[in-house]
Every structure is written in structure tokens, then in C-alpha cells.
Amino acid sequence: MNTSTPDNPPPSPIPSEPALDAVSLTALRTPAVRQLLQLRAQGRLSRGHVAATARCFNVSERTVWRWLADATTPTTVASPGARRVTRFEITPELRVLLAYWHGNASAVHRELLTRARQTPAAPPAPSPDAYASDPRPATPPPHSPRSALPGGAPPTAVPLLDPVPSLATFLRAVRRDLTAGERAGYRNGPEAARALDVFAKRPRTWRNQVWEADHVQAPLRVEADGDLVDPYVTWFIDCATKAVTGVAVTPGCPTRASVLAALRSAVVRTEPYGPFGGLPAHVRFDRGRDFLSRTVSTALTALDSDITVLPPYSPHLKGGIENLNRCVGRMLFAALPGYTPKEHKPRRRPVQPPAPVPAMTFQAFTEELLAWVCWWNTEHRPDGLHGATPLEAWQADPTPLNDVPAADVWSFTLEDDGRTRTITSHGVRFRNRDYIAGWMTGQAGREVSVRFMPHHTHEIEVCTPHGHRLGTAHLADRATDEQLAALRRARARRARRLRADAKAAEQLRHERFAPATAPTDALRLNAVTAAEATRELARHDEGDLAKLALPDLIAPAPPPPDWPIPDSLKARTRPTGSPPTPAHEDTP
């Protein structure tokens, strides 16, 4: 009869399928090997323990004994059974080369091969018999110099690898050791790497807690007073409800007046604005000069709002307004006539340009944009609102609103130069212009202050020195529409003439060189005759009148006697009535 003892258990068949998956079995190797090592240190390790461990992990007993034999360092104990084959890895020097070649891994591998070929192999040590047969010193055979890789990095920056891995191994290491963001950053810069980053979401707050503001350019041109211009949209969005609280459209480049107009429409809740609005607690925007102007900062400070200026090149920190800019481009601008999408990559084949369509008027574009904003606020259901529209989310939020009278908002969003002026018989003098109004009758001599919207020179707001609004004053002696049209035509002609002169001057400075197919010195092609050079130099010398002036030919007349004259200048002036001193060459 066969009997078994704990030290000599019968071999049990290995089960065909393990009870746990491969990942769980790998994770349990470390505590199992540590327990076996502890038993061996105590002198209580037996074959039964090893056999039980082998059955649990579905391996042979020899494999478990090999785990115990390899467990000599903390690294091998932490990962028993792992492969110990040394593999090729991307070092910091290779990362620098990848950045040098803009992510071209094949070019880096070619440079590594070139660097390895340029390094000569050490010659074999000569035998003593060779010195006995030939007393002359042995000279190593000259190696043929090889040129470096064209356009490559300096040889000192290229590491010397022995051996150089194959191209497949190098590309596999690049894909394994570098993340997708790092590879994209080496190819196209930090902007491409940021597109593959992971960003956390800010916790949802309540209405009017945080607003975000930005400009966005519509990729089309509209007709504004006879000119084709690029419209810009300036708007504010409430981050909690995704509602567009205020919007302003500017034909051409926006200014701080655009920001103030959008802010006014965002804060006021009366008609024609609302129901969104009120005083925001925080406002976030980027480092645009219009948002960083003193006028905008003063207006937001007067409205008791905290300002958060984001660092440059960080659109992900104001994702709400950036998402709104992306949505309006896809949902509205792409369907308008004259839409011209921005091409990020050049096309391989030229695309036939679309048939020209008449441009929209600025008024029609503004109507379409305001209608889209109304649809966004009342019908669109963003994902972050769980099926609700911005209007429904706004009305469901019980947070109280802080309203400001429209007259106070108007005064807060105007610029003040800090000066005190006096009403005269011609009105109020502001920036060398006179502004008048009917309410100024009988108030000549009164001290007032002026508040104005930037770039709106046709009217100003007149207030008391303490800030109380008195009324609006309009520009006196304003030019007629015909005069303004003639002025614009004259300015356009002058601009065209200056551009033509600048183009002709650039052609004169343009230097042409002959093409070369071999390494030679550059050869200029703009040959000029001696007569042409003389005429052009003479024309330039005649225009420099400072060279023709002779300031020391006749001494200046003396100053009046009542003028104080420094002692250092008295000797250089002649007395009144005395003839000028003749020059040395005129003296007999």
C-alpha cells in the first residue's frame, strides 16, 4: 500500500485550466514567492509547499524552484518569473536628437549608423614576432574619412552605440518609450502635444458664479458701408448654464469698445436684453490687449467682479467659451454665404475655387448671429446640462441675481480721462473738438467731466465731477456724408500710392543671384552701368540738404541785451552792429 508523507506528496496532475485569469495569477506571484522565502529562512520550506504553489499557479515545480533561485534582489522578488533580457531603450540623448529631427525616427537611426561608421575600429595588437621580423614601427592603415549626414546634428551630440539597433527595433522603442503626445510634440510642436493631453473638468457651480469671454473671427467677409470686412464676435458665456449672456458684433478688428458693449448687454436684464444677466462673481479671459485694457478692468472692478487673466497659449483653461467658438463655426458660419474654412494642411491637388457669391451685409450677418444665439439659449441641449436647455438650467437655478440699473451700467462701461472741463458758449471741448447739446442752455461756466465709449467720437456723455450723468453731447460741425466719402477716397488713393512706392523701392533693393550646381561663390546679376550709378547717386545726394548747409559761414545775430547769456557763449557772439569777422582765406 502506498503511503504519502507531507515531505513526499504524490505528484498531482496539472489542471488543464487555471481557476484565475493570467493577470490575477501574475499579480499573486510576488506574495507567494515572499511567503516561500520566509519559510526557507525559517528552515521550514518543504517540497509540499512548492508543489501546492505550483498547482495554484498552474506551473511545474521546477518553475517555482527557479523563481526561488532568481529571488536574490528586491527587483527579482517584486517580479518573479519576469523576462530578464536587456532591451533597447530611448535615452535622453536620443530624445534630443528626435527633437532636432522634428520626430523623424528614421533620420535619427541613419545618424546613429553614420556616427558608428565614422568611428574607426581599434587595430589588433601586434605580436612580438612581428617586431622581431620588422624593426620599423607598425603604422595603422589609414581609414577612409566619411562625411557626416547632411543636415545632421554635430557629431558630439550623437551618442555612439555599439551595436546600433536595427530600424525596426529603434522604431519599436520609440513607440514604446514615448507617448503619443511626445511624438506629436516632436513633430508639430507643443500645440499638437496639448491636443493629446487629458484635462480635468471643473466642478459645476451656480449661475453668475463664473463667466468666460473671448473674441472669435467669422471665416467670411461681410459688406459694411461699401467695404468688405471680417466680422468679429465678442461674447460672454455663463459656465454653469452654458448660456450666452452678452454678445457684440464688430465689423473689422474688435476693440475695448466691443468688450464694453458685450459686457453691457450681458449685465443688463431689461429689454431688449435678458432674461440672462446680472453681476458675475468671476470673469475669465485670455491675455488679449482689449480685455487687459484699463477701461475694461475699471468697468469690471466697478461691477464688483473678480478678474482671472489666464496664462498665454492655454485655451483649455477656458473650455466653455472655446467650445462655443467651435460650435458657432460648425453650426452657423459654415452655412453662411462666403464661408472660407481655414486650411490647416496644404492640399495635394488644387481645388477649384467655388463660384463667387454676393457677400452678406453686416446687418444680415448680425441678424443671423443673434437668431443663432437665441436658438442656442432656448432650444439647444448641451451634453453637460443633462437634457436641459440653457434657459431651463438658468430658470431652475435658485441662486439670487444681483441686478444693476441700466443707467449705472452705462456709466460703468464708459471710459473717463480723469479731467475736469468747463461748459463754454461753444459747448464742451474734448480732444480739440466741440460737443454741444440742447440741455447745456444756461449752464455756461459749469464744471463737468466727460465719459465716452472708446472710438465713438460722434458723441460723449457729460457728467458732474462726482459722476452724476447730465446728458449726451454730440459733435458740433460734423462733416457731411459726401465729405466723409470724399475723405475715404482720398485716403485710399494715398494708401495705394504709398504701397506702389514701397513696392518700387523694394524692387530696387531686390538682389538677384545666379543659380549654381557646384559649391562656388554667389554671383550677383544686377549689373548697372557707371553712368546709371552716377545719376542715381547724384539724385540721392541732392535730396540730402543737410550736406549742403554751411552753418559756420555767417555767425548768428546776437541775442537781445536783456537775455541772460552763459559765460561760455558770450565769446561766440558778436556785438550788435559790428560787421561779421572775415574768414582766414579772405584776410589780406
C-alpha positions in Angstrom: 0.0 0.0 0.0 1.3 3.3 -1.0 1.6 5.9 1.8 2.4 9.5 1.4 4.0 11.9 3.8 3.9 15.7 3.8 7.6 15.8 2.7 6.9 13.4 -0.2 3.5 14.1 -1.6 2.4 12.3 -4.7 2.6 14.2 -8.0 -0.8 15.6 -8.8 -1.9 16.2 -12.4 -1.7 19.8 -13.5 -5.2 21.1 -14.2 -5.9 22.0 -17.8 -7.5 25.4 -17.0 -6.5 27.7 -14.1 -9.0 29.0 -11.7 -7.9 32.6 -12.1 -7.1 34.7 -15.2 -3.5 35.3 -16.3 -3.4 38.9 -14.8 -4.5 37.7 -11.4 -2.0 34.9 -11.4 0.8 37.2 -12.3 -0.2 39.6 -9.5 -0.2 36.8 -6.9 3.3 35.6 -7.8 5.0 38.2 -5.6 3.3 37.4 -2.3 3.6 33.7 -2.9 7.4 33.9 -3.5 7.8 36.1 -0.5 6.0 33.5 1.7 8.2 30.7 0.4 11.3 32.8 1.0 10.2 33.4 4.6 9.6 29.6 5.1 13.1 28.9 3.7 14.6 31.4 6.0 12.9 29.7 8.9 14.1 26.3 7.7 10.5 25.0 7.3 10.3 25.0 3.4 9.3 21.6 2.1 8.5 20.1 -1.3 4.9 20.1 -0.3 4.9 23.9 -0.2 6.4 24.1 -3.6 4.0 21.6 -5.1 1.0 23.4 -3.6 2.3 26.7 -5.1 2.8 25.1 -8.5 -0.7 23.7 -8.5 -2.2 27.1 -7.6 -0.3 28.9 -10.4 -0.7 26.0 -13.0 3.0 25.7 -13.5 5.6 23.0 -12.8 7.5 22.6 -9.6 10.7 23.3 -11.5 9.3 26.7 -12.4 8.6 27.6 -8.7 12.1 26.4 -7.7 13.5 28.7 -10.4 11.6 31.6 -9.0 13.1 31.0 -5.6 16.6 30.7 -7.2 16.2 34.0 -9.0 14.9 35.9 -6.0 18.2 37.4 -4.9 17.4 41.1 -5.3 14.4 43.3 -4.4 13.7 43.7 -8.2 13.5 40.0 -8.9 11.5 39.4 -5.7 9.0 42.0 -6.8 8.6 40.5 -10.3 9.2 36.7 -10.2 9.2 35.0 -13.5 9.7 38.2 -15.5 12.0 38.2 -18.5 15.5 39.5 -17.8 16.5 40.2 -21.4 18.1 43.6 -21.7 16.2 45.6 -24.3 17.0 48.8 -26.2 15.5 52.0 -24.6 15.3 55.7 -25.7 17.8 57.7 -23.7 17.7 61.5 -23.1 20.4 62.0 -25.8 18.1 60.2 -28.3 15.2 62.4 -27.2 17.3 65.5 -28.0 18.0 64.0 -31.5 14.3 63.3 -32.0 13.5 66.9 -31.2 16.4 68.0 -33.6 14.9 66.0 -36.4 11.3 67.0 -35.5 10.2 63.5 -34.7 11.8 61.8 -37.7 12.9 58.5 -36.1 14.3 57.1 -39.4 16.6 60.1 -39.7 17.9 59.6 -36.1 18.6 56.0 -36.9 20.6 57.0 -40.0 22.6 59.4 -38.0 23.4 56.7 -35.4 24.6 54.5 -38.2 26.7 57.3 -39.7 28.2 58.0 -36.3 29.1 54.3 -35.8 30.8 54.1 -39.2 32.8 57.3 -38.7 34.4 55.8 -35.5 37.4 53.7 -36.6 37.8 50.3 -35.0 40.7 49.7 -32.7 43.6 47.9 -34.6 44.6 44.5 -33.3 47.6 44.3 -31.0 50.8 43.2 -33.0 52.5 40.0 -31.9 56.1 40.1 -30.7 57.3 38.1 -33.7 56.2 40.9 -36.0 58.5 43.4 -34.2 61.4 40.9 -34.4 61.0 40.4 -38.2 60.4 44.1 -38.9 62.1 46.7 -36.7 60.2 49.6 -38.1 57.2 50.8 -36.0 53.9 49.5 -37.2 51.6 52.2 -38.8 47.9 51.6 -38.6 46.3 51.5 -42.1 44.6 54.8 -42.9 40.8 54.7 -42.8 38.8 56.5 -45.5 37.0 59.5 -44.0 33.3 59.5 -44.3 31.2 62.7 -44.5 28.6 63.4 -41.8 24.9 63.0 -42.5 23.7 66.1 -44.5 21.9 68.5 -42.2 22.6 66.3 -39.1 23.5 67.3 -35.6 27.1 67.8 -34.5 29.0 64.5 -34.0 29.5 65.3 -30.3 25.7 65.3 -29.8 25.2 61.9 -31.4 25.7 59.0 -28.9 27.9 56.2 -30.0 26.0 52.9 -29.8 27.7 49.5 -30.0 25.9 47.8 -31.6 23.4 50.1 -33.4 19.9 48.5 -33.2 18.0 47.7 -36.3 15.5 50.2 -37.7 12.6 48.0 -36.6 13.9 47.8 -33.0 14.5 51.5 -32.9 11.0 52.3 -34.1 9.5 49.8 -31.7 11.4 51.5 -28.8 10.2 54.9 -29.9 6.6 53.8 -29.9 7.1 52.0 -26.5 9.1 54.7 -24.6 7.5 57.8 -26.0 3.8 58.7 -25.5 1.7 59.8 -28.4 1.7 63.3 -27.1 5.5 63.4 -27.0 5.8 62.1 -30.6 3.2 64.6 -31.8 5.1 67.4 -29.9 8.4 66.5 -31.6 6.7 66.5 -35.0 4.4 69.6 -34.8 5.3 71.4 -31.6 3.7 71.8 -28.1 0.3 72.7 -29.6 0.0 69.3 -31.2 1.1 67.6 -27.9 -1.5 69.5 -26.0 -4.3 68.1 -28.2 -3.5 64.6 -26.8 -3.4 65.7 -23.1 -6.1 64.8 -20.6 -7.7 67.7 -18.8 -9.9 67.5 -15.7 -13.3 69.1 -15.6 -14.1 72.0 -13.2 -16.8 71.3 -10.8 -20.2 72.7 -11.8 -21.1 75.9 -10.0 -24.2 78.1 -10.0 -25.3 80.8 -12.4 -23.4 84.0 -12.5 -20.6 82.4 -10.5 -18.1 82.3 -13.4 -18.2 83.9 -16.8 -15.8 83.5 -19.7 -15.2 86.0 -22.5 -13.5 85.9 -25.9 -13.3 87.1 -29.5 -14.0 84.9 -32.5 -13.5 85.8 -36.1 -16.1 84.6 -38.6 -14.4 83.0 -41.6 -16.2 85.1 -44.1 -16.5 88.7 -45.3 -19.4 91.0 -45.0 -20.3 94.3 -46.7 -20.1 97.2 -44.3 -20.6 100.7 -45.7 -19.3 99.7 -49.1 -16.3 97.8 -47.9 -15.7 94.1 -47.3 -14.5 93.4 -43.8 -14.1 90.4 -41.5 -16.7 90.4 -38.7 -15.7 89.6 -35.2 -18.0 88.4 -32.4 -17.4 89.3 -28.8 -19.4 87.4 -26.2 -19.7 86.2 -22.6 -20.9 82.8 -21.5 -22.1 81.6 -18.1 -20.1 78.5 -17.3 -22.8 76.8 -15.1 -25.7 77.0 -17.5 -23.9 77.3 -20.9 -26.0 80.4 -21.6 -24.7 83.2 -23.8 -25.3 86.2 -21.6 -24.0 89.0 -23.9 -22.8 89.4 -27.5 -21.5 92.2 -29.6 -20.6 92.1 -33.3 -17.8 94.4 -34.8 -17.2 94.9 -38.5 -13.4 94.7 -38.5 -10.9 94.2 -35.7 -12.5 94.4 -32.2 -11.5 97.0 -29.7 -12.2 97.6 -26.0 -15.4 99.2 -27.1 -16.5 95.8 -28.3 -15.8 94.2 -24.9 -17.7 97.0 -23.1 -20.7 96.7 -25.4 -20.9 92.9 -24.9 -20.4 93.4 -21.1 -23.3 95.9 -21.1 -25.6 93.5 -22.9 -24.6 90.7 -20.6 -25.2 92.5 -17.3 -28.5 94.3 -18.2 -31.6 92.1 -17.9 -34.2 94.6 -19.2 -35.5 94.7 -22.7 -34.1 94.2 -25.3 -31.7 92.0 -23.2 -32.4 89.3 -20.7 -33.5 87.1 -19.1 -29.9 86.2 -18.6 -27.7 88.7 -16.9 -26.8 90.2 -13.6 -23.5 90.8 -11.9 -20.9 87.9 -12.3 -18.7 87.0 -9.4 -15.7 86.0 -11.6 -14.8 86.6 -15.2 -12.1 84.7 -17.0 -10.5 85.7 -20.3 -7.1 85.4 -22.1 -4.4 88.0 -22.4 -5.9 89.9 -25.4 -5.0 93.5 -25.2 -8.7 94.5 -25.5 -9.6 92.6 -22.3 -6.4 93.7 -20.5 -7.1 97.4 -21.2 -7.6 99.8 -18.2 -11.1 100.6 -19.3 -12.3 97.0 -19.2 -10.6 96.4 -15.9 -12.1 99.5 -14.4 -15.6 98.5 -15.5 -15.4 95.0 -14.1 -13.9 96.4 -10.8 -16.8 98.8 -10.6 -19.2 95.9 -11.1 -17.5 94.1 -8.1 -16.3 91.2 -10.3 -13.1 89.3 -9.8 -10.9 89.1 -12.9 -8.9 86.0 -13.8 -6.3 86.6 -16.5 -5.3 83.2 -18.0 -1.7 82.4 -18.9 -0.8 82.6 -22.6 -1.4 79.7 -25.0 -3.8 77.9 -22.7 -7.2 77.8 -24.3 -8.0 74.6 -22.3 -8.4 76.8 -19.2 -11.5 78.5 -20.7 -13.1 75.5 -22.4 -16.6 76.8 -22.2 -16.1 79.8 -24.5 -13.7 77.8 -26.7 -16.4 75.2 -27.2 -18.8 77.9 -28.1 -16.4 79.3 -30.7 -16.1 75.8 -32.2 -19.8 75.2 -32.2 -20.7 78.5 -33.9 -18.2 77.8 -36.6 -19.7 74.4 -37.4 -23.4 75.2 -36.8 -23.7 78.7 -38.2 -20.7 80.1 -40.1 -20.3 77.0 -42.3 -23.8 77.6 -43.7 -23.5 81.3 -44.5 -22.6 82.6 -48.0 -18.9 83.3 -48.5 -17.7 80.9 -45.9 -14.0 80.1 -46.4 -12.7 77.4 -44.0 -9.2 77.6 -42.7 -6.8 75.0 -44.2 -4.5 73.5 -41.6 -2.7 71.3 -44.1 -1.9 72.0 -47.8 -4.0 70.0 -50.2 -2.2 67.6 -52.6 -4.2 68.8 -55.6 -5.5 72.3 -56.2 -9.2 72.6 -55.6 -11.4 74.5 -57.9 -12.5 77.7 -56.1 -16.3 77.9 -55.6 -18.3 80.3 -57.7 -18.3 83.8 -56.2 -21.4 84.6 -54.2 -22.6 88.1 -53.1 -21.4 89.0 -49.6 -23.8 89.4 -46.8 -24.5 92.8 -45.4 -23.3 93.5 -41.9 -26.9 93.9 -40.8 -27.9 90.5 -42.2 -25.0 88.8 -40.6 -25.8 90.3 -37.2 -29.5 89.1 -37.6 -28.3 85.6 -38.3 -25.9 85.6 -35.4 -28.5 86.9 -32.9 -31.0 84.3 -34.1 -28.5 81.6 -33.6 -27.7 82.9 -30.1 -31.4 82.8 -29.3 -31.6 79.2 -30.6 -28.6 78.2 -28.5 -30.1 79.6 -25.3 -33.7 78.4 -25.8 -33.6 75.2 -27.9 -30.1 73.7 -27.9 -29.4 71.0 -25.3 -25.7 70.7 -24.4 -24.4 67.4 -23.0 -23.3 68.9 -19.7 -26.9 70.0 -18.8 -28.4 66.5 -18.8 -31.0 67.2 -21.5 -31.9 70.7 -20.4 -31.6 73.9 -22.4 -29.5 76.8 -21.1 -32.8 78.7 -20.4 -34.2 75.8 -18.4 -31.0 75.4 -16.5 -31.0 79.1 -15.7 -34.6 79.2 -14.5 -34.1 76.0 -12.4 -31.1 77.5 -10.6 -32.3 79.2 -7.3 -29.3 81.4 -6.9 -30.4 85.0 -6.4 -29.4 87.6 -9.0 -27.8 90.9 -8.4 -29.1 93.5 -10.9 -27.8 96.9 -11.6 -29.9 99.7 -13.2 -29.2 100.2 -16.9 -28.1 103.8 -16.3 -25.5 102.8 -13.8 -24.2 100.0 -16.1 -24.0 102.5 -19.0 -21.8 104.9 -16.8 -19.7 102.0 -15.5 -18.8 100.8 -19.0 -17.6 104.2 -20.3 -14.1 105.5 -20.2 -13.1 108.6 -18.2 -9.9 110.6 -18.8 -10.0 112.0 -15.3 -10.0 115.7 -16.3 -12.5 118.4 -15.3 -13.8 120.7 -18.1 -16.0 123.8 -18.2 -19.0 124.3 -20.4 -18.4 127.4 -22.6 -20.5 129.2 -25.1 -19.3 126.6 -27.7 -20.1 123.6 -25.6 -17.6 121.2 -24.1 -14.1 121.0 -25.5 -12.9 117.4 -25.8 -9.9 116.3 -27.8 -9.8 119.5 -29.8 -13.4 119.2 -30.7 -16.5 120.9 -29.6 -19.6 118.9 -28.4 -22.9 120.6 -27.8 -26.4 119.6 -26.6 -29.7 121.4 -26.0 -29.7 120.8 -22.3 -26.5 122.9 -22.0 -28.5 126.1 -22.4 -28.0 128.4 -19.5 -25.2 126.3 -18.0 -22.1 128.0 -19.3 -19.3 128.1 -16.8 -20.3 124.8 -15.1 -17.6 122.3 -14.4 -18.2 118.9 -15.8 -16.4 115.6 -16.5 -16.6 113.6 -19.7 -17.2 109.9 -20.1 -17.0 108.2 -23.5 -17.1 105.0 -25.4 -13.7 104.3 -27.0 -13.5 105.1 -30.7 -17.1 106.5 -30.6 -16.1 110.1 -31.4 -19.6 111.3 -32.6 -21.0 111.7 -29.0 -19.9 111.8 -25.4 -21.6 111.5 -22.0 -21.3 114.6 -19.8 -21.4 114.1 -16.0 -20.8 116.1 -12.9 -17.3 115.9 -11.3 -18.9 113.5 -8.8 -20.1 111.1 -11.6 -23.8 112.1 -11.9 -24.9 111.9 -15.5 -26.1 115.2 -17.0 -26.8 114.2 -20.6 -25.4 113.3 -24.1 -23.5 115.8 -26.2 -23.0 115.5 -29.9 -20.1 116.6 -32.2 -20.6 120.1 -33.5 -19.9 120.9 -37.1 -19.8 117.3 -38.1 -18.8 116.5 -41.6 -21.4 115.6 -44.2 -21.7 112.1 -45.7 -20.4 113.5 -49.0 -17.3 114.9 -47.3 -16.7 111.7 -45.4 -16.9 109.7 -48.7 -14.5 112.0 -50.4 -12.1 111.8 -47.5 -12.2 108.0 -47.6 -11.5 108.0 -51.3 -8.6 110.4 -50.8 -7.1 108.3 -48.1 -7.5 105.1 -50.2 -5.7 106.8 -53.1 -2.9 107.9 -50.8 -2.6 104.4 -49.4 -2.4 102.9 -52.9 0.3 105.4 -53.9 2.3 104.7 -50.8 2.0 100.9 -51.5 3.2 101.4 -55.1 6.2 103.5 -54.0 7.1 100.9 -51.3 6.8 98.1 -54.0 9.1 100.1 -56.4 11.6 100.7 -53.6 11.6 97.0 -52.7 12.3 96.2 -56.3 15.4 98.4 -56.2 16.6 96.7 -53.1 16.0 93.2 -54.5 19.2 91.4 -55.3 19.3 88.5 -57.8 22.0 85.8 -57.8 22.9 83.2 -60.4 21.9 79.6 -59.8 24.7 77.2 -59.1 25.2 73.4 -59.4 28.6 73.3 -57.7 30.0 74.9 -54.5 31.0 78.4 -55.7 30.8 81.9 -54.5 27.5 83.7 -55.0 27.4 85.8 -58.3 25.2 88.9 -58.4 23.2 89.5 -61.6 22.0 93.1 -61.2 24.6 94.8 -63.4 24.5 98.6 -63.5 26.4 100.9 -65.8 28.7 103.6 -64.4 26.5 106.4 -65.8 23.4 104.9 -64.2 25.1 104.6 -60.8 26.4 108.2 -61.0 22.9 109.6 -61.9 21.2 107.7 -59.0 23.9 108.7 -56.5 23.6 112.4 -57.6 19.8 112.2 -57.2 20.2 110.9 -53.6 22.9 113.5 -52.8 20.7 116.4 -53.9 17.9 115.2 -51.7 20.2 115.3 -48.6 20.1 119.1 -47.9 21.9 118.7 -44.6 25.1 118.2 -46.6 24.7 121.5 -48.4 24.2 123.6 -45.2 27.1 125.8 -44.1 26.3 126.8 -40.5 29.7 128.4 -39.8 29.8 130.7 -42.9 27.9 133.6 -41.2 27.7 133.9 -37.4 24.2 134.2 -36.0 23.0 137.5 -34.8 23.5 138.3 -31.1 20.5 137.9 -28.7 18.8 140.9 -27.2 20.7 142.6 -24.3 18.0 141.6 -21.8 18.6 137.9 -22.4 20.8 136.1 -19.9 23.8 134.6 -21.7 26.1 132.0 -20.2 29.8 133.0 -20.0 30.7 130.1 -22.2 28.6 131.5 -25.1 29.5 135.3 -24.8 32.8 134.8 -26.6 31.0 133.2 -29.6 28.6 136.1 -30.3 29.5 139.3 -32.0 28.2 142.7 -30.6 25.2 144.4 -32.2 26.1 146.5 -35.3 29.6 145.1 -35.8 30.4 143.5 -39.2 31.0 139.8 -39.4 34.5 138.6 -38.9 36.1 137.7 -42.3 37.3 134.2 -42.9 41.0 133.4 -42.8 41.2 132.9 -46.6 39.7 136.4 -47.1 42.2 138.2 -44.8 45.0 140.0 -46.8 
